């Protein structure tokens, strides 16, 4: 059974402050982390909806776009667990994160200079090798620092979501003004901004040396509940593949302008922000696995509706479900990992989650291009099926570990 003595970081149960002089002051740490989250998700907010548009402008077809988007996910299978484990062993989360951010900025230059499917694919793989650990390292760094400073995760993480909205709208407006081939300039600028923001992150307390027979990564993998949860969370997150890869392309083909598309993406993230902001006031019954269950159910509903190619007036309501399909799933996953692993294995637990997530996302993203080419909006039905499997796995985890019903 998962140890629930460590409280979660979803916002309801703030961690107890530490008095050590090595720990950053609560306000300063959270402010710098919030700024970094904002910079990071400006980049994500441009790349996620508009990188496929840039690929299409470079002459790639739907199948090739799906393969290019899937390649980084395959790289994550090895890169994220390895980088996370090394960061845990060396107690160097901040330093590893800075190195990853600068290497990513350089690698995006190679992507910008590439031309043709093979060259672009190779450049994206190179970028993915250095960029893959960024989110896992960020969350591990955030959870440890916020624990020490007595702050909750959700209200700090929401600054990333706000920045994602700004990036969605800004890139959408740019798409109305400039040719799609020039979107890469925005991506390069955002990547450079992330690297600079990483430099201001506060140092955090190093973890204690590992005991000779202490907790190991393989101990987590021997727990059926841990395995069920990381696979379930991976399935829900990977069920966004068709949405991430082809919603912008589909909406453009339907006649929506760049601003409207940016606003639709922004609406989904705005709903996510509301959930993050309110996470500190969720009832105790909404523990990590309950949040994950709600997220899976929301994904089933969202993708089932999208499979029927809904009219434009229905899209805002479906975008609001992003608060569940992504927001609740993310909060539940982060909270569960904070409870399931000791502090010494914080980054490792994140890496193991990405070990499950990456192949699932690679398969769904790789298949999404061919599914969309063959069935159009009907490709969302496969995403609903993936979320339904996650719903079953999460229900199993709740039944096997009733303590996780509450925070």
ABEGO torsion letter per residue (X at the ends): XBBAABBBAAGABBBBBBABAABBBAAAAAAAAAAAAAAAAAAAAAAAAAAAAAAAAAGBBAAAAAAAAAAAAAAAAAAAAAAAAAAAAAGBAAAAAAAAAAAAAAAAAAAAABBEAAAAAAAAAAAAAAAAAAAAAAAAAAAAAAAAAGBBAAAAAAAAAAAAAAAAAAAAAAAAABBAAAAAAAAAAAAAAAAAAAAABBBBBBBBBBBAABBBAAAAAABAAAAAAAAAAAAAAAAAAAAAAAAAAAAAAAGBBAAAAAAAAAAAAAAAAAAAAAAAABBAABBAAAAAAAAAAAAAAAAAAAAAGBBAAAAAAAAAAAAAAAAAAAAAAAAAAAAABBAAAAAAAAAAAAAAAAAAAAAAAAAAAAAAAAAEAAAAAAAAAAAAAAAAAAAAAAAABAAAABX
